Structures are given as structure tokens and as C-alpha cells.
């Protein structure tokens, strides 16, 4: 029996998409009731010192009196309880993990300036420079090519139905390429990223399928920069 059948989870993260969105998607897709606890300012300061926040980081999933941290680990836990991470099949687990690890590798290799990812320019109220956007988009094209290889002929990374890998990738898609509620001053960045996806027919069709799978979540979610 899933622990979610007897205990309602509390998911704590900032009021943005970031490292929390894949977990939110997985919970909503599985129709798991949960408390979406969004912190910021004073509430973040209080939570950070509450003892629930290992290493002072979020997200955190509270369940059965335990506080789980690290976004990928939390997502695997959710998937283990909802069927999106098939712990009875080691090859299915590997297939999900390799997608998440590949995405993480691409994120780490994202263009930087002075040691800081150009992505953080999204939090500025000043529009990101065109040359920075161009670098990010060029890198993003390689990201989609790499993921296309892993997807192959499958409908989803999980096969016939989404796995945790699909929620991880979808969180990225709907934070960037298909973010319709992002920061207005960075609209040109979303456009550039959308073009990077549109240039890959296979991954565009995949994004469409995930949009259908996640329609309920996408229709009700709050705005977010990234």
C-alpha cells in the first residue's frame, strides 16, 4: 500500500517552478492529494530554521513524520509510491535515472559567465542580453538532440505511460519552452527556447503529449519565472 493512502504529504518549495515542479507534476498526475506549501521571505526564514530543512535547502516532502529532501530523491520516492518509478524492474529504474542524470549533466554544462549560469539572468528585471540568450538557445538545441536519442521510438521515456523521467523533462519544458506565465521582461528568452524545441520534430510531439498528460496541472498552476 502506498504511504500516500494513509498520510497526506506536505511539499515545501519556493513560489516558482525550479526544482519543485517535477515533484508537483508527479503528485498531481497521480491524483495524490497534497499540501503545496510555498515559502518566501519570513516563511522561508522560519522553515529554514525549523529542523525540517536538511542543509538549509528545499524542496522538502513531509510524510509520516519524516522530512525528505533533494528533488530527484523526492521524485523517486513519489514515483515508488505511485507507480511512476517501477522498483520491481531494475531496467525501468535505470531508464528513468539515466534521463534525469543526462538532464542534470546538461544543466551543469549550461553557458556561464564569471562562473555563474546565464540562466540566473531570468531573475533580473532587466531583459537578458541577446548574446546571452543566443548562447543558452544553442546549448538547448543540443539538450533536445540528446534527449531524442534516449526517447527513441517510445511514446514516453517511461514507455507507454509517463515515468518520473517524463515529469523531470516536462518540468523543464513547461518552465522554459512552454511557460505561458513567465516574466514579461524575459519574453524574448522564452521565445528563443521555444524555437529550440520547435526545431526538433520528435521532441515537439513529445512535449505535446506531455502537455495533454499534465493538462490539469498546467491549467491550475501559478505563474513562475523558471
Secondary structure, DSSP 8 states (H G I E B T S, - for coil): --GGGTS-EEEEEESSSGGGHHHHHHHHHTT--EEEEEE-THHHHHHHTTT-SGGG---EEEETTEEEE-HHHHHHHHHHHHTSS-TT-HHHHHHHHHHHHHHHHHHHTS-EETTEEGGGGGGSSS---HHHHHHHHHHHHHHHHHHHHHHTT-SBTTBSS--HHHHHHHHHHTTTTT-SSS-GGGHHHHHHHHHHHHT-HHHHHHHHHHHHHTHHHHHH------
